[in-house]
Amino acid sequence: MNSLPAQQIFVIISAAICAVILATTPLRKRFILRRAGERIFAAKRKRLVLPVLVMACCALLLVLSALRDLGTAANAILCLVAILGTAMSSEDAATHSICGVYRNGLVGGGHFLPISEIYDIPELSYTPEEREKESGTVLHVVTDKRGSVSFVYSSAKERAEALEALLTVAPALRR
């Protein structure tokens, strides 16, 4: 009886894991929306081009690993990178159309951040000069559990609107 080489086992298991990740993407979106509550501010839709390209590259990594024996360690690393890339890009794909401020948290960059975890918004303690210099497209939030989390918006105006919406939902953050 012939057994499968380790390289093929890695590829088969990795492909199965990637398929499960991709199949559960709509479920992840529904779960986030259920936890988020009512939408207060809708950010501009993110483009799906990058997550799709990353997923395609991950599939190519699995094909490369299946076709070439680069050694057990290298094949395992390629498969793990493919799984990681698929997971990260599917998170982005799940939230690309639902980014914004919600009653219970922020959604963006593939993540849901509950308002209850937000400890501080550094921008609120800036002087007017610092705020003007910092007024880019990134909103930095400090959390209790995750450290500093950044949300990227399409413009400085959109970031300012998201910040105002967040402060409307959670006025205690204005300290």
N, CA and C atoms as an extended XYZ file, in Angstrom:
525
Properties=species:S:1:pos:R:3:atomname:S:1:resname:S:1:resid:I:1 pbc="F F F"
N         0.841       -1.180        0.000 N   MET     1
C         0.000        0.000        0.000 CA  MET     1
C         0.885        1.242        0.000 C   MET     1
N         0.605        2.141       -0.912 N   ASN     2
C         1.366        3.386       -0.989 CA  ASN     2
C         0.723        4.446       -0.104 C   ASN     2
N         1.551        5.124        0.630 N   SER     3
C         1.027        6.221        1.441 CA  SER     3
C         1.376        7.543        0.763 C   SER     3
N         0.589        8.547        1.060 N   LEU     4
C         0.831        9.859        0.481 CA  LEU     4
C         2.075       10.474        1.097 C   LEU     4
N         2.883       11.149        0.279 N   PRO     5
C         4.037       11.850        0.848 CA  PRO     5
C         3.561       13.019        1.728 C   PRO     5
N         4.430       13.424        2.638 N   ALA     6
C         4.097       14.496        3.573 CA  ALA     6
C         3.682       15.772        2.838 C   ALA     6
N         4.345       16.050        1.717 N   GLN     7
C         4.037       17.260        0.952 CA  GLN     7
C         2.566       17.265        0.521 C   GLN     7
N         2.068       16.154        0.008 N   GLN     8
C         0.675       16.093       -0.441 CA  GLN     8
C        -0.294       16.169        0.736 C   GLN     8
N         0.084       15.588        1.854 N   ILE     9
C        -0.765       15.669        3.049 CA  ILE     9
C        -0.896       17.123        3.495 C   ILE     9
N         0.226       17.864        3.507 N   PHE    10
C         0.186       19.282        3.876 CA  PHE    10
C        -0.746       20.052        2.939 C   PHE    10
N        -0.621       19.794        1.650 N   VAL    11
C        -1.415       20.523        0.664 CA  VAL    11
C        -2.895       20.191        0.803 C   VAL    11
N        -3.230       18.933        0.978 N   ILE    12
C        -4.633       18.528        1.103 CA  ILE    12
C        -5.262       19.136        2.356 C   ILE    12
N        -4.569       19.036        3.472 N   ILE    13
C        -5.090       19.602        4.718 CA  ILE    13
C        -5.200       21.117        4.607 C   ILE    13
N        -4.194       21.767        4.034 N   SER    14
C        -4.214       23.225        3.886 CA  SER    14
C        -5.343       23.677        2.962 C   SER    14
N        -5.534       22.973        1.869 N   ALA    15
C        -6.617       23.318        0.937 CA  ALA    15
C        -7.973       23.157        1.620 C   ALA    15
N        -8.119       22.121        2.425 N   ALA    16
C        -9.378       21.924        3.149 CA  ALA    16
C        -9.611       23.052        4.150 C   ALA    16
N        -8.574       23.437        4.865 N   ILE    17
C        -8.704       24.533        5.833 CA  ILE    17
C        -9.057       25.835        5.115 C   ILE    17
N        -8.382       26.112        3.992 N   CYS    18
C        -8.681       27.323        3.217 CA  CYS    18
C       -10.126       27.302        2.704 C   CYS    18
N       -10.593       26.152        2.266 N   ALA    19
C       -11.969       26.036        1.782 CA  ALA    19
C       -12.968       26.317        2.907 C   ALA    19
N       -12.688       25.813        4.103 N   VAL    20
C       -13.569       26.072        5.248 CA  VAL    20
C       -13.566       27.563        5.589 C   VAL    20
N       -12.395       28.173        5.565 N   ILE    21
C       -12.298       29.615        5.852 CA  ILE    21
C       -13.133       30.408        4.848 C   ILE    21
N       -12.995       30.093        3.566 N   LEU    22
C       -13.740       30.816        2.533 CA  LEU    22
C       -15.244       30.553        2.626 C   LEU    22
N       -15.614       29.322        2.955 N   ALA    23
C       -17.033       28.980        3.053 CA  ALA    23
C       -17.707       29.670        4.239 C   ALA    23
N       -16.942       29.959        5.283 N   THR    24
C       -17.534       30.582        6.470 CA  THR    24
C       -17.479       32.109        6.440 C   THR    24
N       -16.973       32.688        5.372 N   THR    25
C       -16.889       34.147        5.273 CA  THR    25
C       -18.260       34.822        5.416 C   THR    25
N       -19.312       34.366        4.724 N   PRO    26
C       -20.629       34.996        4.916 CA  PRO    26
C       -21.149       34.846        6.350 C   PRO    26
N       -20.838       33.725        6.976 N   LEU    27
C       -21.261       33.530        8.370 CA  LEU    27
C       -20.561       34.518        9.290 C   LEU    27
N       -19.282       34.777        9.021 N   ARG    28
C       -18.518       35.734        9.813 CA  ARG    28
C       -19.124       37.131        9.684 C   ARG    28
N       -19.528       37.486        8.470 N   LYS    29
C       -20.151       38.789        8.237 CA  LYS    29
C       -21.457       38.907        9.024 C   LYS    29
N       -22.296       37.869        8.981 N   ARG    30
C       -23.556       37.883        9.727 CA  ARG    30
C       -23.318       37.975       11.226 C   ARG    30
N       -22.311       37.253       11.713 N   PHE    31
C       -21.979       37.271       13.135 CA  PHE    31
C       -21.545       38.674       13.569 C   PHE    31
N       -20.711       39.320       12.759 N   ILE    32
C       -20.252       40.674       13.079 CA  ILE    32
C       -21.435       41.637       13.085 C   ILE    32
N       -22.299       41.557       12.088 N   LEU    33
C       -23.449       42.454       12.025 CA  LEU    33
C       -24.394       42.256       13.203 C   LEU    33
N       -24.554       41.026       13.643 N   ARG    34
C       -25.412       40.745       14.791 CA  ARG    34
C       -24.840       41.378       16.059 C   ARG    34
N       -23.522       41.269       16.230 N   ARG    35
C       -22.875       41.854       17.416 CA  ARG    35
C       -22.815       43.376       17.345 C   ARG    35
N       -22.706       43.925       16.141 N   ALA    36
C       -22.499       45.360       15.974 CA  ALA    36
C       -23.742       46.182       16.283 C   ALA    36
N       -24.903       45.665       15.982 N   GLY    37
C       -26.129       46.426       16.217 CA  GLY    37
C       -26.448       47.361       15.061 C   GLY    37
N       -27.155       48.432       15.393 N   GLU    38
C       -27.595       49.398       14.396 CA  GLU    38
C       -26.419       50.221       13.863 C   GLU    38
N       -26.415       50.440       12.541 N   ARG    39
C       -25.345       51.237       11.925 CA  ARG    39
C       -25.619       52.722       12.159 C   ARG    39
N       -24.611       53.392       12.688 N   ILE    40
C       -24.709       54.824       12.956 CA  ILE    40
C       -24.044       55.626       11.837 C   ILE    40
N       -22.902       55.147       11.387 N   PHE    41
C       -22.156       55.818       10.321 CA  PHE    41
C       -21.614       54.769        9.364 C   PHE    41
N       -21.899       54.930        8.088 N   ALA    42
C       -21.410       53.995        7.071 CA  ALA    42
C       -20.188       54.585        6.384 C   ALA    42
N       -19.077       53.913        6.511 N   ALA    43
C       -17.865       54.336        5.823 CA  ALA    43
C       -17.949       53.910        4.362 C   ALA    43
N       -17.144       54.549        3.542 N   LYS    44
C       -17.100       54.208        2.127 CA  LYS    44
C       -16.692       52.745        1.973 C   LYS    44
N       -17.339       52.068        1.046 N   ARG    45
C       -17.033       50.656        0.799 CA  ARG    45
C       -15.576       50.483        0.397 C   ARG    45
N       -14.951       49.468        0.966 N   LYS    46
C       -13.581       49.140        0.582 CA  LYS    46
C       -13.625       48.323       -0.702 C   LYS    46
N       -12.558       48.392       -1.470 N   ARG    47
C       -12.499       47.613       -2.709 CA  ARG    47
C       -12.071       46.188       -2.410 C   ARG    47
N       -12.626       45.272       -3.154 N   LEU    48
C       -12.346       43.850       -2.964 CA  LEU    48
C       -11.144       43.350       -3.742 C   LEU    48
N       -10.483       44.212       -4.481 N   VAL    49
C        -9.400       43.782       -5.363 CA  VAL    49
C        -8.263       43.134       -4.572 C   VAL    49
N        -7.798       43.795       -3.531 N   LEU    50
C        -6.659       43.266       -2.776 CA  LEU    50
C        -6.966       41.924       -2.102 C   LEU    50
N        -8.093       41.794       -1.385 N   PRO    51
C        -8.374       40.472       -0.796 CA  PRO    51
C        -8.477       39.354       -1.843 C   PRO    51
N        -9.053       39.654       -2.986 N   VAL    52
C        -9.172       38.634       -4.042 CA  VAL    52
C        -7.789       38.256       -4.583 C   VAL    52
N        -6.923       39.257       -4.770 N   LEU    53
C        -5.564       38.972       -5.236 CA  LEU    53
C        -4.785       38.131       -4.206 C   LEU    53
N        -4.960       38.457       -2.934 N   VAL    54
C        -4.281       37.683       -1.894 CA  VAL    54
C        -4.784       36.244       -1.897 C   VAL    54
N        -6.094       36.060       -2.030 N   MET    55
C        -6.643       34.698       -2.081 CA  MET    55
C        -6.092       33.934       -3.283 C   MET    55
N        -5.971       34.606       -4.434 N   ALA    56
C        -5.426       33.958       -5.633 CA  ALA    56
C        -3.967       33.567       -5.404 C   ALA    56
N        -3.199       34.448       -4.766 N   CYS    57
C        -1.793       34.125       -4.467 CA  CYS    57
C        -1.692       32.948       -3.495 C   CYS    57
N        -2.606       32.884       -2.551 N   CYS    58
C        -2.610       31.761       -1.607 CA  CYS    58
C        -2.896       30.447       -2.331 C   CYS    58
N        -3.822       30.488       -3.280 N   ALA    59
C        -4.110       29.289       -4.069 CA  ALA    59
C        -2.881       28.895       -4.888 C   ALA    59
N        -2.171       29.884       -5.442 N   LEU    60
C        -0.952       29.590       -6.198 CA  LEU    60
C         0.133       28.984       -5.305 C   LEU    60
N         0.211       29.441       -4.055 N   LEU    61
C         1.170       28.853       -3.119 CA  LEU    61
C         0.867       27.375       -2.882 C   LEU    61
N        -0.416       27.053       -2.754 N   LEU    62
C        -0.793       25.651       -2.565 CA  LEU    62
C        -0.477       24.823       -3.809 C   LEU    62
N        -0.723       25.384       -4.986 N   VAL    63
C        -0.400       24.676       -6.235 CA  VAL    63
C         1.113       24.469       -6.341 C   VAL    63
N         1.886       25.500       -6.027 N   LEU    64
C         3.349       25.386       -6.045 CA  LEU    64
C         3.820       24.302       -5.090 C   LEU    64
N         3.240       24.287       -3.920 N   SER    65
C         3.622       23.289       -2.923 CA  SER    65
C         3.253       21.877       -3.382 C   SER    65
N         2.153       21.758       -4.113 N   ALA    66
C         1.731       20.441       -4.607 CA  ALA    66
C         2.609       19.956       -5.763 C   ALA    66
N         3.062       20.892       -6.596 N   LEU    67
C         3.812       20.505       -7.786 CA  LEU    67
C         5.312       20.339       -7.546 C   LEU    67
N         5.855       21.065       -6.603 N   ARG    68
C         7.298       21.026       -6.353 CA  ARG    68
C         7.569       20.563       -4.943 C   ARG    68
N         8.495       19.658       -4.807 N   ASP    69
C         8.907       19.230       -3.480 CA  ASP    69
C        10.071       20.113       -3.042 C   ASP    69
N         9.758       21.074       -2.206 N   LEU    70
C        10.769       22.013       -1.727 CA  LEU    70
C        11.338       21.582       -0.377 C   LEU    70
N        11.000       20.400        0.031 N   GLY    71
C        11.400       19.919        1.344 CA  GLY    71
C        10.222       20.050        2.304 C   GLY    71
N        10.211       19.225        3.308 N   THR    72
C         9.082       19.187        4.233 CA  THR    72
C         8.871       20.535        4.916 C   THR    72
N         9.940       21.138        5.417 N   ALA    73
C         9.811       22.410        6.132 CA  ALA    73
C         9.299       23.520        5.210 C   ALA    73
N         9.867       23.639        4.027 N   ALA    74
C         9.453       24.688        3.095 CA  ALA    74
C         8.007       24.495        2.643 C   ALA    74
N         7.613       23.244        2.366 N   ASN    75
C         6.228       22.981        1.974 CA  ASN    75
C         5.263       23.296        3.109 C   ASN    75
N         5.640       22.960        4.328 N   ALA    76
C         4.792       23.267        5.482 CA  ALA    76
C         4.641       24.779        5.640 C   ALA    76
N         5.734       25.515        5.457 N   ILE    77
C         5.686       26.977        5.576 CA  ILE    77
C         4.804       27.570        4.483 C   ILE    77
N         4.947       27.103        3.246 N   LEU    78
C         4.097       27.598        2.155 CA  LEU    78
C         2.618       27.356        2.458 C   LEU    78
N         2.309       26.183        2.959 N   CYS    79
C         0.921       25.858        3.277 CA  CYS    79
C         0.394       26.732        4.420 C   CYS    79
N         1.221       26.946        5.433 N   LEU    80
C         0.802       27.791        6.552 CA  LEU    80
C         0.620       29.248        6.121 C   LEU    80
N         1.492       29.730        5.250 N   VAL    81
C         1.346       31.097        4.728 CA  VAL    81
C         0.058       31.207        3.909 C   VAL    81
N        -0.258       30.183        3.139 N   ALA    82
C        -1.491       30.184        2.351 CA  ALA    82
C        -2.716       30.226        3.268 C   ALA    82
N        -2.684       29.471        4.351 N   ILE    83
C        -3.804       29.485        5.301 CA  ILE    83
C        -3.931       30.857        5.945 C   ILE    83
N        -2.825       31.416        6.386 N   LEU    84
C        -2.837       32.727        7.030 CA  LEU    84
C        -3.329       33.813        6.071 C   LEU    84
N        -2.824       33.799        4.852 N   GLY    85
C        -3.260       34.782        3.860 CA  GLY    85
C        -4.739       34.659        3.533 C   GLY    85
N        -5.218       33.433        3.432 N   THR    86
C        -6.637       33.206        3.160 CA  THR    86
C        -7.487       33.730        4.310 C   THR    86
N        -7.062       33.459        5.545 N   ALA    87
C        -7.816       33.928        6.707 CA  ALA    87
C        -7.869       35.454        6.760 C   ALA    87
N        -6.723       36.092        6.532 N   MET    88
C        -6.674       37.557        6.595 CA  MET    88
C        -7.496       38.193        5.469 C   MET    88
N        -7.378       37.675        4.271 N   SER    89
C        -8.111       38.266        3.154 CA  SER    89
C        -9.608       37.981        3.246 C   SER    89
N        -9.990       36.846        3.818 N   SER    90
C       -11.422       36.567        3.967 CA  SER    90
C       -12.037       37.473        5.034 C   SER    90
N       -11.258       37.830        6.060 N   GLU    91
C       -11.757       38.802        7.046 CA  GLU    91
C       -12.012       40.146        6.367 C   GLU    91
N       -11.069       40.573        5.536 N   ASP    92
C       -11.240       41.822        4.800 CA  ASP    92
C       -12.442       41.743        3.865 C   ASP    92
N       -12.595       40.631        3.190 N   ALA    93
C       -13.712       40.463        2.266 CA  ALA    93
C       -15.046       40.442        3.011 C   ALA    93
N       -15.059       39.876        4.205 N   ALA    94
C       -16.296       39.796        4.981 CA  ALA    94
C       -16.785       41.167        5.411 C   ALA    94
N       -15.862       42.089        5.652 N   THR    95
C       -16.263       43.404        6.178 CA  THR    95
C       -16.134       44.542        5.170 C   THR    95
N       -15.785       44.239        3.928 N   HIS    96
C       -15.542       45.324        2.969 CA  HIS    96
C       -16.765       46.214        2.750 C   HIS    96
N       -17.950       45.663        2.861 N   SER    97
C       -19.159       46.446        2.580 CA  SER    97
C       -19.882       46.918        3.839 C   SER    97
N       -19.367       46.569        5.017 N   ILE    98
C       -20.083       46.926        6.247 CA  ILE    98
C       -19.245       47.801        7.185 C   ILE    98
N       -18.166       48.396        6.679 N   CYS    99
C       -17.303       49.229        7.527 CA  CYS    99
C       -18.060       50.436        8.040 C   CYS    99
N       -17.781       50.794        9.290 N   GLY   100
C       -18.392       51.984        9.846 CA  GLY   100
C       -18.513       51.916       11.354 C   GLY   100
N       -19.299       52.836       11.887 N   VAL   101
C       -19.550       52.911       13.322 CA  VAL   101
C       -20.948       52.349       13.579 C   VAL   101
N       -21.026       51.459       14.532 N   TYR   102
C       -22.284       50.821       14.884 CA  TYR   102
C       -22.609       51.112       16.349 C   TYR   102
N       -23.817       50.812       16.744 N   ARG   103
C       -24.269       51.047       18.111 CA  ARG   103
C       -23.349       50.371       19.133 C   ARG   103
N       -22.829       49.191       18.809 N   ASN   104
C       -22.019       48.431       19.762 CA  ASN   104
C       -20.527       48.386       19.442 C   ASN   104
N       -20.085       49.040       18.374 N   GLY   105
C       -18.656       48.982       18.069 CA  GLY   105
C       -18.293       49.534       16.707 C   GLY   105
N       -17.027       49.337       16.364 N   LEU   106
C       -16.476       49.772       15.083 CA  LEU   106
C       -16.203       48.551       14.214 C   LEU   106
N       -16.496       48.668       12.932 N   VAL   107
C       -16.191       47.604       11.978 CA  VAL   107
C       -15.279       48.188       10.913 C   VAL   107
N       -14.169       47.505       10.651 N   GLY   108
C       -13.251       47.954        9.618 CA  GLY   108
C       -12.013       47.091        9.578 C   GLY   108
N       -11.415       47.004        8.424 N   GLY   109
C       -10.180       46.248        8.278 CA  GLY   109
C       -10.318       44.784        8.653 C   GLY   109
N       -11.496       44.238        8.473 N   GLY   110
C       -11.704       42.829        8.779 CA  GLY   110
C       -12.005       42.539       10.236 C   GLY   110
N       -12.204       43.575       11.031 N   HIS   111
C       -12.389       43.362       12.462 CA  HIS   111
C       -13.632       44.067       12.995 C   HIS   111
N       -14.121       43.554       14.099 N   PHE   112
C       -15.158       44.213       14.877 CA  PHE   112
C       -14.549       44.538       16.228 C   PHE   112
N       -14.615       45.787       16.617 N   LEU   113
C       -14.089       46.222       17.907 CA  LEU   113
C       -15.246       46.744       18.750 C   LEU   113
N       -15.610       46.015       19.803 N   PRO   114
C       -16.702       46.478       20.671 CA  PRO   114
C       -16.339       47.791       21.360 C   PRO   114
N       -17.301       48.661       21.509 N   ILE   115
C       -17.075       49.937       22.179 CA  ILE   115
C       -16.633       49.712       23.620 C   ILE   115
N       -17.102       48.650       24.227 N   SER   116
C       -16.739       48.370       25.616 CA  SER   116
C       -15.244       48.115       25.794 C   SER   116
N       -14.551       47.748       24.738 N   GLU   117
C       -13.110       47.501       24.816 CA  GLU   117
C       -12.272       48.759       24.579 C   GLU   117
N       -12.906       49.835       24.111 N   ILE   118
C       -12.154       51.058       23.816 CA  ILE   118
C       -11.815       51.760       25.123 C   ILE   118
N       -10.533       51.977       25.306 N   TYR   119
C       -10.042       52.631       26.508 CA  TYR   119
C        -9.809       54.120       26.273 C   TYR   119
N        -9.262       54.457       25.121 N   ASP   120
C        -8.902       55.844       24.854 CA  ASP   120
C        -8.811       56.077       23.352 C   ASP   120
N        -9.019       57.338       22.976 N   ILE   121
C        -8.786       57.790       21.612 CA  ILE   121
C        -7.740       58.894       21.726 C   ILE   121
N        -6.478       58.587       21.440 N   PRO   122
C        -5.390       59.550       21.662 CA  PRO   122
C        -5.624       60.914       21.011 C   PRO   122
N        -6.256       60.938       19.862 N   GLU   123
C        -6.473       62.185       19.128 CA  GLU   123
C        -7.255       63.216       19.956 C   GLU   123
N        -8.095       62.759       20.857 N   LEU   124
C        -8.916       63.682       21.640 CA  LEU   124
C        -8.096       64.496       22.636 C   LEU   124
N        -6.900       64.014       22.984 N   SER   125
C        -6.063       64.758       23.927 CA  SER   125
C        -5.007       65.604       23.216 C   SER   125
N        -5.046       65.653       21.898 N   TYR   126
C        -4.085       66.451       21.139 CA  TYR   126
C        -4.426       67.935       21.237 C   TYR   126
N        -3.402       68.766       21.100 N   THR   127
C        -3.616       70.206       20.971 CA  THR   127
C        -4.142       70.463       19.564 C   THR   127
N        -4.727       71.638       19.317 N   PRO   128
C        -5.228       71.917       17.951 CA  PRO   128
C        -4.144       71.793       16.879 C   PRO   128
N        -2.905       72.189       17.210 N   GLU   129
C        -1.822       72.073       16.230 CA  GLU   129
C        -1.513       70.609       15.930 C   GLU   129
N        -1.468       69.782       16.984 N   GLU   130
C        -1.199       68.345       16.791 CA  GLU   130
C        -2.339       67.689       16.027 C   GLU   130
N        -3.552       68.084       16.329 N   ARG   131
C        -4.717       67.504       15.658 CA  ARG   131
C        -4.703       67.838       14.174 C   ARG   131
N        -4.324       69.076       13.834 N   GLU   132
C        -4.270       69.472       12.429 CA  GLU   132
C        -3.190       68.694       11.685 C   GLU   132
N        -2.047       68.504       12.352 N   LYS   133
C        -0.942       67.754       11.742 CA  LYS   133
C        -1.302       66.270       11.594 C   LYS   133
N        -2.071       65.739       12.514 N   GLU   134
C        -2.415       64.314       12.546 CA  GLU   134
C        -3.659       63.994       11.721 C   GLU   134
N        -4.343       64.994       11.205 N   SER   135
C        -5.634       64.754       10.571 CA  SER   135
C        -5.499       64.004        9.253 C   SER   135
N        -5.037       62.788        9.321 N   GLY   136
C        -4.924       61.929        8.141 CA  GLY   136
C        -6.151       61.058        7.996 C   GLY   136
N        -5.964       59.904        7.449 N   THR   137
C        -7.086       58.997        7.202 CA  THR   137
C        -7.171       57.864        8.204 C   THR   137
N        -6.302       57.864        9.209 N   VAL   138
C        -6.256       56.753       10.169 CA  VAL   138
C        -6.764       57.199       11.530 C   VAL   138
N        -7.706       56.433       12.072 N   LEU   139
C        -8.218       56.675       13.416 CA  LEU   139
C        -7.573       55.647       14.338 C   LEU   139
N        -6.813       56.126       15.310 N   HIS   140
C        -6.145       55.246       16.267 CA  HIS   140
C        -6.999       55.140       17.522 C   HIS   140
N        -7.190       53.917       17.996 N   VAL   141
C        -7.985       53.657       19.182 CA  VAL   141
C        -7.164       52.763       20.101 C   VAL   141
N        -7.129       53.076       21.388 N   VAL   142
C        -6.424       52.252       22.359 CA  VAL   142
C        -7.463       51.409       23.088 C   VAL   142
N        -7.196       50.112       23.169 N   THR   143
C        -8.153       49.201       23.800 CA  THR   143
C        -7.562       48.572       25.056 C   THR   143
N        -8.435       47.992       25.830 N   ASP   144
C        -8.003       47.283       27.034 CA  ASP   144
C        -7.289       45.978       26.687 C   ASP   144
N        -7.816       45.258       25.710 N   LYS   145
C        -7.340       43.902       25.424 CA  LYS   145
C        -6.406       43.796       24.218 C   LYS   145
N        -6.609       44.631       23.219 N   ARG   146
C        -5.886       44.468       21.953 CA  ARG   146
C        -4.768       45.482       21.732 C   ARG   146
N        -4.554       46.376       22.665 N   GLY   147
C        -3.543       47.419       22.465 CA  GLY   147
C        -4.078       48.492       21.540 C   GLY   147
N        -3.227       49.023       20.699 N   SER   148
C        -3.629       50.079       19.763 CA  SER   148
C        -4.185       49.445       18.488 C   SER   148
N        -5.351       49.920       18.077 N   VAL   149
C        -6.003       49.415       16.871 CA  VAL   149
C        -6.219       50.605       15.942 C   VAL   149
N        -5.940       50.413       14.664 N   SER   150
C        -6.082       51.492       13.681 CA  SER   150
C        -7.170       51.157       12.679 C   SER   150
N        -7.974       52.160       12.367 N   PHE   151
C        -9.012       52.034       11.354 CA  PHE   151
C        -8.694       53.043       10.252 C   PHE   151
N        -8.618       52.568        9.020 N   VAL   152
C        -8.238       53.410        7.886 CA  VAL   152
C        -9.492       53.801        7.116 C   VAL   152
N        -9.603       55.096        6.841 N   TYR   153
C       -10.742       55.622        6.095 CA  TYR   153
C       -10.258       56.215        4.781 C   TYR   153
N       -11.190       56.487        3.874 N   SER   154
C       -10.813       56.951        2.540 CA  SER   154
C       -10.362       58.406        2.514 C   SER   154
N       -10.757       59.196        3.511 N   SER   155
C       -10.352       60.601        3.551 CA  SER   155
C       -10.317       61.082        4.998 C   SER   155
N        -9.690       62.226        5.199 N   ALA   156
C        -9.642       62.818        6.539 CA  ALA   156
C       -11.048       63.219        6.984 C   ALA   156
N       -11.866       63.651        6.055 N   LYS   157
C       -13.245       64.033        6.376 CA  LYS   157
C       -14.032       62.823        6.865 C   LYS   157
N       -13.871       61.699        6.171 N   GLU   158
C       -14.585       60.484        6.575 CA  GLU   158
C       -14.120       60.017        7.955 C   GLU   158
N       -12.803       60.120        8.219 N   ARG   159
C       -12.283       59.748        9.536 CA  ARG   159
C       -12.873       60.639       10.621 C   ARG   159
N       -12.957       61.949       10.349 N   ALA   160
C       -13.541       62.888       11.320 CA  ALA   160
C       -15.018       62.578       11.558 C   ALA   160
N       -15.748       62.227       10.513 N   GLU   161
C       -17.161       61.869       10.657 CA  GLU   161
C       -17.313       60.582       11.468 C   GLU   161
N       -16.427       59.619       11.237 N   ALA   162
C       -16.467       58.374       12.004 CA  ALA   162
C       -16.175       58.637       13.484 C   ALA   162
N       -15.220       59.507       13.750 N   LEU   163
C       -14.889       59.861       15.129 CA  LEU   163
C       -16.075       60.537       15.805 C   LEU   163
N       -16.732       61.452       15.119 N   GLU   164
C       -17.913       62.123       15.686 CA  GLU   164
C       -19.028       61.120       15.965 C   GLU   164
N       -19.244       60.206       15.032 N   ALA   165
C       -20.275       59.185       15.234 CA  ALA   165
C       -19.933       58.301       16.429 C   ALA   165
N       -18.660       57.947       16.556 N   LEU   166
C       -18.223       57.132       17.690 CA  LEU   166
C       -18.457       57.870       19.003 C   LEU   166
N       -18.160       59.158       19.030 N   LEU   167
C       -18.352       59.943       20.253 CA  LEU   167
C       -19.831       60.170       20.552 C   LEU   167
N       -20.668       60.130       19.521 N   THR   168
C       -22.118       60.218       19.729 CA  THR   168
C       -22.635       58.959       20.408 C   THR   168
N       -22.110       57.822       19.964 N   VAL   169
C       -22.535       56.530       20.531 CA  VAL   169
C       -21.946       56.331       21.929 C   VAL   169
N       -20.705       56.766       22.117 N   ALA   170
C       -20.002       56.558       23.388 CA  ALA   170
C       -19.436       57.889       23.899 C   ALA   170
N       -20.283       58.753       24.437 N   PRO   171
C       -19.806       60.068       24.876 CA  PRO   171
C       -18.797       59.988       26.033 C   PRO   171
N       -18.754       58.897       26.735 N   ALA   172
C       -17.800       58.746       27.845 CA  ALA   172
C       -16.355       58.749       27.361 C   ALA   172
N       -16.138       58.535       26.075 N   LEU   173
C       -14.776       58.531       25.535 CA  LEU   173
C       -14.199       59.946       25.412 C   LEU   173
N       -15.018       60.965       25.603 N   ARG   174
C       -14.571       62.350       25.466 CA  ARG   174
C       -13.719       62.832       26.633 C   ARG   174
N       -13.443       62.039       27.613 N   ARG   175
C       -12.754       62.462       28.832 CA  ARG   175
C       -11.739       63.525       28.626 C   ARG   175
